[in-house]
């Protein structure tokens, strides 16, 4: 393809591409306008396929005649804007329509020629593809907008603020002597964890909005396995007996997502630790998924209607609340200070105890703190500490199930078997790291 383009004159290639791209955009507008005019009972557009093609050709001619000063191209653009403006005023006056999408696309088509001539081909193709996609996706955007909650854009703005506004302006100066604690490192950890939580929130909110409890456990585990398991346990307290296997499987799959989540975080913050720990985390993830399936498949034999399987988790809240970020940052600072002084005055044995105690709360701040202090702690000790923190958190999650699910003996038996196996496998992984280090 590139050899053929190099053989042909550049002017011919750019002219053909301009004409072809303009025609494609015009055809997409023709399809859209035919449907629109049929619904409205009259013609309201200023042109479609041929009009857009001629606009693209006009832009090409006016640009190549005076490419340096571009006076002809600018003049033609101003004339086109005036004509499009008159069409807009007429359409608004006669048909009470105020959309400007077609006008914007016509101006983009007019600008295709200088883009094709001066920029790489991939950039021109990207523009055309985006125009075609955005034109066809108007109904999709309408359906999406109808599903959006009133605060959805505020949530997105919060994420952009904490990642693109606050993070870059924070200083990277040491806050506490003897530690690597800086405002930038604290907020970086908050941003990364919030990003994963926000992605899982979007999946749950828009892709699996009315999903079964098993999918809720799968997606919610990326956000917070402990929180998700607690919510599922509360729901299981009043669930039908036939669905208890479903809830038990969902709780185990939520825990498996903990291993996957930390594998992603470890890859981001420390490639050295990732190389050592990823075989264990992959094994634990796959083993947990298999255990959850063995528990869940028992519910497949039960006659549960599809409508009863739907699970709209109203408690699955936005993870980007400011107080949540502050709590995470505070926990990160706390574990940084505790870990630093534990290693300094107690040594590796103290870090082992601290790893087990960290499971009583969210272990993410503790693990991220370890990853940012790899230079001061032996790598094998970090791997063992991370695995022990996961083990401890799994034990705590199991107790949450017993507390929140009430006297659901069948559920608790399944959970005891599933979580005990995960705890045993995690302990074996930590022991193997200790023996072979």
Backbone torsions as a table, in degrees:
resi	resn	phi	psi	omega
1	UNK	NA	-47.8	-180.0
2	UNK	-64.6	-37.4	179.6
3	UNK	-65.1	-38.8	178.7
4	UNK	-65.6	-41.0	179.3
5	UNK	-64.2	-38.1	-179.4
6	UNK	-69.4	-29.4	179.3
7	UNK	-72.6	-42.1	-177.6
8	UNK	-73.5	153.7	176.0
9	UNK	-60.2	140.3	-178.2
10	UNK	-61.4	-37.0	-179.3
11	UNK	-63.8	-39.4	179.6
12	UNK	-66.7	-43.7	-179.2
13	UNK	-62.0	-47.0	-179.3
14	UNK	-65.5	-35.6	178.8
15	UNK	-68.2	-44.0	179.9
16	UNK	-63.7	-43.2	179.3
17	UNK	-64.2	-41.4	178.3
18	UNK	-60.9	-46.0	-179.7
19	UNK	-64.5	-44.4	-177.9
20	UNK	-65.0	-46.4	-179.4
21	UNK	-65.2	-39.4	179.0
22	UNK	-64.8	-39.6	179.0
23	UNK	-65.3	-40.9	178.5
24	UNK	-61.3	-43.8	177.9
25	UNK	-64.2	-39.9	178.8
26	UNK	-64.3	-39.2	178.4
27	UNK	-64.9	-39.2	177.5
28	UNK	-64.5	-37.3	177.1
29	UNK	-69.4	-35.1	177.3
30	UNK	-61.8	-45.6	179.5
31	UNK	-60.8	-44.8	-178.9
32	UNK	-67.4	-42.2	-176.0
33	UNK	-71.8	-33.4	177.3
34	UNK	-60.5	-43.6	178.3
35	UNK	-67.7	-40.5	-178.4
36	UNK	-66.5	-45.9	-178.1
37	UNK	-68.2	-31.2	177.3
38	UNK	-67.2	-39.2	179.1
39	UNK	-69.9	-37.8	-176.9
40	UNK	-84.9	-15.0	178.3
41	UNK	77.8	27.7	179.0
42	UNK	-179.1	169.1	-179.0
43	UNK	-91.0	120.6	179.8
44	UNK	-119.8	-7.9	-177.7
45	UNK	-89.0	156.9	-179.3
46	UNK	-88.2	-12.2	-179.8
47	UNK	165.0	166.7	-179.2
48	UNK	-136.3	-110.2	-169.5
49	UNK	-62.0	-56.6	-177.7
50	UNK	-68.4	-38.0	-179.0
51	UNK	-61.5	-45.7	-179.9
52	UNK	-67.4	-35.4	177.2
53	UNK	-64.0	-44.1	179.1
54	UNK	-66.2	-34.7	177.4
55	UNK	-63.2	-43.1	177.7
56	UNK	-63.7	-42.8	179.2
57	UNK	-64.8	-41.4	177.7
58	UNK	-59.0	-45.3	178.4
59	UNK	-61.1	-37.3	179.8
60	UNK	-65.8	-47.4	-177.7
61	UNK	-61.9	-48.3	-177.2
62	UNK	-67.1	-27.1	179.8
63	UNK	-76.7	-47.0	-175.6
64	UNK	-71.0	-22.7	178.6
65	UNK	-69.6	-31.0	-179.8
66	UNK	-148.2	72.5	-172.8
67	UNK	-73.9	-20.7	-175.9
68	UNK	-78.7	-60.4	-178.9
69	UNK	-81.7	-25.3	178.8
70	UNK	59.3	26.6	-178.6
71	UNK	-66.4	-41.7	178.6
72	UNK	-64.2	-41.7	-179.7
73	UNK	-64.3	-42.4	179.2
74	UNK	-65.6	-42.0	178.6
75	UNK	-62.8	-43.2	177.3
76	UNK	-62.9	-37.8	177.9
77	UNK	-64.2	-41.7	178.3
78	UNK	-64.1	-41.1	177.8
79	UNK	-62.9	-40.6	179.0
80	UNK	-65.0	-39.8	178.7
81	UNK	-62.3	-40.7	178.8
82	UNK	-63.1	-46.8	179.9
83	UNK	-62.5	-42.6	178.3
84	UNK	-66.1	-35.4	177.0
85	UNK	-64.4	-42.3	177.6
86	UNK	-63.3	-40.0	177.7
87	UNK	-64.1	-38.9	-179.7
88	UNK	-65.4	-43.9	-179.9
89	UNK	-63.2	-43.0	179.7
90	UNK	-63.9	-43.5	-180.0
91	UNK	-64.4	-40.0	179.5
92	UNK	-68.3	-35.5	-176.5
93	UNK	-76.4	-45.5	-174.3
94	UNK	-84.7	-38.2	-171.8
95	UNK	-112.3	-2.3	178.3
96	UNK	58.1	42.3	177.4
97	UNK	-119.6	137.3	-172.4
98	UNK	-126.1	12.7	179.5
99	UNK	-69.3	142.2	-179.0
100	UNK	-118.5	13.7	-176.9
101	UNK	-63.3	-45.7	-178.9
102	UNK	-62.7	-38.4	178.5
103	UNK	-64.4	-43.8	179.3
104	UNK	-63.2	-40.2	179.6
105	UNK	-67.3	-37.1	177.5
106	UNK	-62.6	-41.0	178.5
107	UNK	-67.7	-37.0	175.5
108	UNK	-63.3	-42.2	178.0
109	UNK	-61.2	-39.9	178.8
110	UNK	-63.0	-32.4	-177.6
111	UNK	-87.9	0.8	-177.7
112	UNK	-63.1	-40.7	-174.6
113	UNK	-57.1	-56.4	178.9
114	UNK	-61.3	-30.9	177.7
115	UNK	-67.1	-45.8	-180.0
116	UNK	-63.7	-38.3	-177.0
117	UNK	-74.0	-39.3	-171.1
118	UNK	-100.7	-18.2	-174.0
119	UNK	-114.0	163.3	176.5
120	UNK	-61.5	154.3	-176.8
121	UNK	-61.5	-36.2	-178.3
122	UNK	-61.2	-32.6	-179.9
123	UNK	-69.4	-41.7	178.0
124	UNK	-64.7	-42.5	178.6
125	UNK	-62.8	-38.1	179.3
126	UNK	-61.8	-42.6	178.7
127	UNK	-61.2	-47.7	-178.1
128	UNK	-63.7	-44.7	179.9
129	UNK	-60.8	-43.4	179.5
130	UNK	-63.6	-41.3	178.8
131	UNK	-62.3	-45.5	-179.5
132	UNK	-63.9	-42.9	-178.6
133	UNK	-66.8	-46.6	-177.8
134	UNK	-65.8	-31.6	177.2
135	UNK	-66.3	-43.6	-177.6
136	UNK	-75.1	-22.1	-172.7
137	UNK	-93.3	11.6	179.5
138	UNK	-57.3	-47.7	177.1
139	UNK	-61.0	-36.1	178.9
140	UNK	-63.5	-42.5	179.2
141	UNK	-64.1	-35.9	178.6
142	UNK	-65.2	-44.5	178.7
143	UNK	-64.7	-39.4	179.3
144	UNK	-64.1	-41.8	180.0
145	UNK	-64.4	-35.4	178.8
146	UNK	-68.0	-28.6	179.3
147	UNK	-81.8	-20.2	-175.7
148	UNK	-67.9	138.9	173.7
149	UNK	-77.8	164.6	-176.8
150	UNK	-63.0	-29.2	-176.3
151	UNK	-98.1	9.8	-173.8
152	UNK	-64.3	-42.8	179.0
153	UNK	-68.9	-29.6	175.8
154	UNK	-66.5	-38.9	177.8
155	UNK	-62.1	-45.5	177.9
156	UNK	-62.3	-41.5	178.7
157	UNK	-61.8	-36.9	177.7
158	UNK	-62.4	-44.9	-179.6
159	UNK	-64.0	-42.6	177.7
160	UNK	-63.8	-34.8	-179.4
161	UNK	-68.5	-47.3	-176.2
162	UNK	-72.5	-25.5	-177.7
163	UNK	-97.0	-38.2	-174.2
164	UNK	-104.6	-14.0	-178.0
165	UNK	-112.5	-54.8	-175.4
166	UNK	-72.0	-47.7	-174.5
167	UNK	-57.4	-48.7	-175.9
168	UNK	-65.0	-25.1	-175.0
169	UNK	-93.2	-4.4	-179.2
170	UNK	-75.8	139.7	178.2
171	UNK	-73.1	158.7	-179.9
172	UNK	-111.9	36.9	-178.4
173	UNK	-92.4	144.0	179.6
174	UNK	-63.3	129.2	179.6
175	UNK	-87.5	-40.7	-177.2
176	UNK	-124.2	124.1	-178.3
177	UNK	-59.9	134.7	179.8
178	UNK	93.5	-5.8	177.0
179	UNK	-121.2	170.1	174.8
180	UNK	-103.0	27.7	-175.8
181	UNK	-80.9	116.3	176.7
182	UNK	-129.9	156.5	176.1
183	UNK	-56.4	-37.1	-179.4
184	UNK	-66.8	-45.5	-178.4
185	UNK	-65.2	-36.8	178.5
186	UNK	-63.1	-48.0	-175.7
187	UNK	-75.4	-29.6	176.3
188	UNK	-61.4	-45.1	177.6
189	UNK	-61.4	-40.5	178.8
190	UNK	-63.0	-41.7	-178.2
191	UNK	-65.9	-45.7	-177.9
192	UNK	-62.7	-47.2	179.7
193	UNK	-65.0	-40.6	178.3
194	UNK	-64.1	-34.8	178.8
195	UNK	-63.8	-44.8	177.3
196	UNK	-65.0	-41.9	179.3
197	UNK	-64.4	-39.7	-179.1
198	UNK	-67.2	-38.7	177.7
199	UNK	-62.7	-43.3	178.7
200	UNK	-66.8	-35.2	177.1
201	UNK	-62.4	-43.8	179.9
202	UNK	-65.4	-39.5	177.0
203	UNK	-61.3	-45.4	-178.9
204	UNK	-69.4	-35.6	-174.3
205	UNK	-75.8	-37.7	-171.2
206	UNK	-117.8	-33.6	-177.3
207	UNK	-88.8	-43.8	-177.4
208	UNK	-120.4	49.7	-174.2
209	UNK	-61.7	-44.6	-179.4
210	UNK	-117.9	58.4	-175.3
211	UNK	-91.7	170.2	174.2
212	UNK	-72.1	168.2	-177.0
213	UNK	-64.9	-29.3	-179.9
214	UNK	-64.3	-44.7	178.0
215	UNK	-67.7	-35.2	177.3
216	UNK	-61.2	-40.6	176.3
217	UNK	-66.7	-39.0	-179.7
218	UNK	-62.9	-49.7	-178.0
219	UNK	-75.7	-42.5	-178.1
220	UNK	-64.3	-27.1	179.0
221	UNK	-63.0	-28.5	176.5
222	UNK	-70.5	-31.6	178.6
223	UNK	-75.2	-59.5	176.5
224	UNK	-163.0	110.7	-178.3
225	UNK	-63.6	-38.4	-178.7
226	UNK	-66.1	-45.9	179.4
227	UNK	-64.0	-43.1	-179.8
228	UNK	-63.4	-43.9	179.4
229	UNK	-63.2	-39.5	178.5
230	UNK	-62.9	-43.2	179.4
231	UNK	-65.5	-42.6	178.8
232	UNK	-64.3	-37.4	178.6
233	UNK	-64.1	-40.4	177.5
234	UNK	-63.4	-41.7	178.5
235	UNK	-66.4	-37.7	-178.1
236	UNK	-66.2	-20.2	-178.7
237	UNK	-60.5	-32.7	-179.1
238	UNK	-115.3	11.1	-177.5
239	UNK	-77.5	154.3	176.2
240	UNK	-62.3	153.0	-178.2
241	UNK	-59.2	-35.0	-177.0
242	UNK	-67.5	-18.3	-176.1
243	UNK	-99.9	1.4	-175.4
244	UNK	-65.4	-35.4	176.3
245	UNK	-63.6	-35.6	177.5
246	UNK	-63.4	-45.9	179.5
247	UNK	-65.9	-41.3	179.6
248	UNK	-62.8	-43.2	177.2
249	UNK	-63.2	-37.5	178.7
250	UNK	-65.0	-37.9	179.1
251	UNK	-66.8	-39.3	179.1
252	UNK	-69.2	-40.5	179.7
253	UNK	-67.0	-31.5	175.4
254	UNK	-63.0	-40.0	178.1
255	UNK	-67.9	-35.0	177.9
256	UNK	-64.0	-32.1	178.1
257	UNK	-68.5	-22.1	175.1
258	UNK	-61.7	-44.1	179.4
259	UNK	-64.1	-40.9	179.3
260	UNK	-66.4	-42.1	179.8
261	UNK	-60.1	-45.6	-177.9
262	UNK	-73.2	-25.9	173.9
263	UNK	-64.4	-39.6	176.6
264	UNK	-65.9	-46.6	-178.9
265	UNK	-63.3	-41.3	-179.8
266	UNK	-65.7	-37.8	177.5
267	UNK	-62.8	-37.0	-178.7
268	UNK	-71.7	-41.9	-170.6
269	UNK	-95.7	-24.9	-178.1
270	UNK	-156.0	103.2	178.1
271	UNK	-68.8	-29.9	179.4
272	UNK	-61.8	-48.0	179.3
273	UNK	-69.9	-35.0	-179.9
274	UNK	-59.3	-42.9	-179.2
275	UNK	-61.0	-34.6	-178.5
276	UNK	-80.7	-34.5	-169.0
277	UNK	-101.3	-18.6	-171.8
278	UNK	-62.1	-33.6	177.1
279	UNK	-60.7	-39.9	179.1
280	UNK	-65.6	-43.7	-176.8
281	UNK	-69.1	-37.3	175.5
282	UNK	-63.6	-44.6	178.6
283	UNK	-60.6	-45.5	-178.9
284	UNK	-67.0	-36.1	177.7
285	UNK	-64.2	-49.8	-178.8
286	UNK	-65.1	-39.9	178.8
287	UNK	-64.5	-40.6	179.1
288	UNK	-66.3	-39.7	177.3
289	UNK	-62.8	-43.0	178.6
290	UNK	-63.0	-42.3	178.7
291	UNK	-63.4	-43.3	-179.9
292	UNK	-62.7	-37.3	179.1
293	UNK	-67.9	-40.1	178.4
294	UNK	-62.8	-35.2	177.7
295	UNK	-75.1	-43.1	-174.1
296	UNK	-70.7	-34.2	-173.3
297	UNK	-62.7	-21.4	177.8
298	UNK	-64.3	-28.8	179.9
299	UNK	-75.6	-17.5	-179.7
300	UNK	-69.3	-22.9	179.3
301	UNK	-84.1	-7.8	-179.3
302	UNK	-87.9	146.8	179.5
303	UNK	-84.1	79.8	178.4
304	UNK	-110.5	124.1	-178.2
305	UNK	-66.4	152.8	-177.9
306	UNK	-61.3	-35.0	-179.0
307	UNK	-65.4	-29.8	179.0
308	UNK	-76.5	-18.8	-178.6
309	UNK	-81.3	-16.3	-179.3
310	UNK	-67.3	140.6	-174.6
311	UNK	-140.7	100.3	178.7
312	UNK	-96.0	102.4	-172.4
313	UNK	-81.7	93.1	-178.6
314	UNK	-71.1	-18.4	-179.7
315	UNK	-85.2	-0.1	-179.8
316	UNK	-81.3	90.1	-169.5
317	UNK	-87.6	167.0	174.5
318	UNK	-62.0	125.3	-177.0
319	UNK	-82.1	-0.5	-173.8
320	UNK	-103.1	24.5	174.2
321	UNK	-66.1	141.3	-173.4
322	UNK	-61.2	-36.1	-179.1
323	UNK	-67.2	-31.7	176.8
324	UNK	-65.2	-42.7	178.0
325	UNK	-63.1	-40.0	179.6
326	UNK	-66.6	-40.1	178.6
327	UNK	-63.6	-43.8	179.0
328	UNK	-62.6	-44.8	179.8
329	UNK	-62.0	-39.6	179.1
330	UNK	-65.0	-42.5	177.5
331	UNK	-64.4	-37.4	178.6
332	UNK	-63.1	-44.3	177.9
333	UNK	-63.6	-44.0	-179.2
334	UNK	-59.2	-49.6	-177.9
335	UNK	-69.8	-29.0	175.9
336	UNK	-63.3	-47.1	-179.0
337	UNK	-66.0	-47.9	-178.8
338	UNK	-61.5	-44.2	-178.9
339	UNK	-64.6	-42.9	-179.3
340	UNK	-59.6	-49.0	-177.3
341	UNK	-75.6	-27.0	175.4
342	UNK	-65.0	-46.4	179.6
343	UNK	-66.1	-37.8	-176.0
344	UNK	-69.4	-40.7	-172.3
345	UNK	-107.3	-20.5	-176.7
346	UNK	-114.4	-38.2	179.5
347	UNK	96.9	-162.8	-174.1
348	UNK	-64.0	-34.8	179.9
349	UNK	-62.2	-39.4	177.1
350	UNK	-65.6	-34.8	178.3
351	UNK	-67.3	-34.4	176.9
352	UNK	-62.5	-45.4	177.7
353	UNK	-63.4	-42.5	-180.0
354	UNK	-63.0	-36.5	178.3
355	UNK	-61.3	-42.8	179.5
356	UNK	-68.4	-37.6	179.2
357	UNK	-70.5	-30.6	-178.3
358	UNK	-63.0	-24.8	179.9
359	UNK	-65.3	-13.5	178.2
360	UNK	-69.2	-19.5	178.0
361	UNK	-128.3	-162.0	175.9
362	UNK	-68.9	122.0	-175.9
363	UNK	-83.8	-6.7	-176.7
364	UNK	-59.4	-48.4	178.3
365	UNK	-58.9	-39.0	-179.5
366	UNK	-64.8	-45.9	-178.7
367	UNK	-65.5	-44.1	179.9
368	UNK	-64.2	-35.4	176.9
369	UNK	-63.8	-41.1	176.8
370	UNK	-61.4	-41.6	-177.0
371	UNK	-66.4	-29.3	179.6
372	UNK	-87.6	0.4	177.8
373	UNK	-125.2	31.6	-176.6
374	UNK	-62.1	-33.3	-177.0
375	UNK	-63.6	-26.3	-175.9
376	UNK	-99.4	-8.6	-177.4
377	UNK	-124.4	134.6	175.8
378	UNK	-55.0	140.3	-174.4
379	UNK	-60.4	-42.0	-179.6
380	UNK	-62.5	-35.6	178.2
381	UNK	-65.7	-38.7	178.3
382	UNK	-63.4	-45.1	179.5
383	UNK	-60.3	-45.8	179.3
384	UNK	-63.0	-42.6	-179.6
385	UNK	-62.3	-41.7	179.0
386	UNK	-63.8	-45.2	-179.7
387	UNK	-65.1	-39.0	178.4
388	UNK	-68.2	-36.5	176.3
389	UNK	-62.8	-40.8	176.7
390	UNK	-65.0	-41.7	178.0
391	UNK	-60.3	-46.5	-179.8
392	UNK	-62.8	-42.4	179.9
393	UNK	-65.3	-34.4	177.2
394	UNK	-65.6	-40.7	177.3
395	UNK	-62.4	-44.8	179.1
396	UNK	-61.9	-42.6	179.2
397	UNK	-61.1	-38.1	179.0
398	UNK	-63.7	-39.8	177.2
399	UNK	-66.5	-36.5	176.1
400	UNK	-59.1	-39.8	179.4
401	UNK	-62.5	-43.5	179.3
402	UNK	-65.0	-35.3	-177.8
403	UNK	-74.2	-45.4	-170.8
404	UNK	-89.1	-20.6	-174.4
405	UNK	-87.8	-6.4	179.6
406	UNK	74.3	-150.2	-176.5
407	UNK	-95.4	57.3	176.0
408	UNK	-97.7	83.6	-171.5
409	UNK	-61.2	-41.1	-178.0
410	UNK	-63.6	-42.2	177.4
411	UNK	-62.8	-45.9	-176.0
412	UNK	-66.1	-32.7	176.8
413	UNK	-65.4	-45.3	179.6
414	UNK	-64.2	-42.5	179.9
415	UNK	-65.1	-41.8	-180.0
416	UNK	-59.7	-44.5	178.8
417	UNK	-64.3	-49.0	-176.9
418	UNK	-64.3	-50.0	-176.5
419	UNK	-71.0	-34.7	177.5
420	UNK	-62.7	-38.9	177.3
421	UNK	-64.7	-41.9	178.1
422	UNK	-64.1	-42.0	178.8
423	UNK	-62.4	-42.9	179.5
424	UNK	-62.6	-45.7	-179.1
425	UNK	-65.4	-38.8	177.8
426	UNK	-65.2	-41.3	177.2
427	UNK	-62.9	-40.3	177.5
428	UNK	-62.5	-41.1	178.7
429	UNK	-62.5	-44.2	178.6
430	UNK	-64.5	-41.5	179.0
431	UNK	-65.1	-39.5	178.5
432	UNK	-63.7	-39.7	177.5
433	UNK	-62.7	-39.9	-179.9
434	UNK	-67.8	-41.9	-176.0
435	UNK	-71.3	-37.2	-174.4
436	UNK	-98.4	7.0	178.9
437	UNK	-85.5	NA	NA
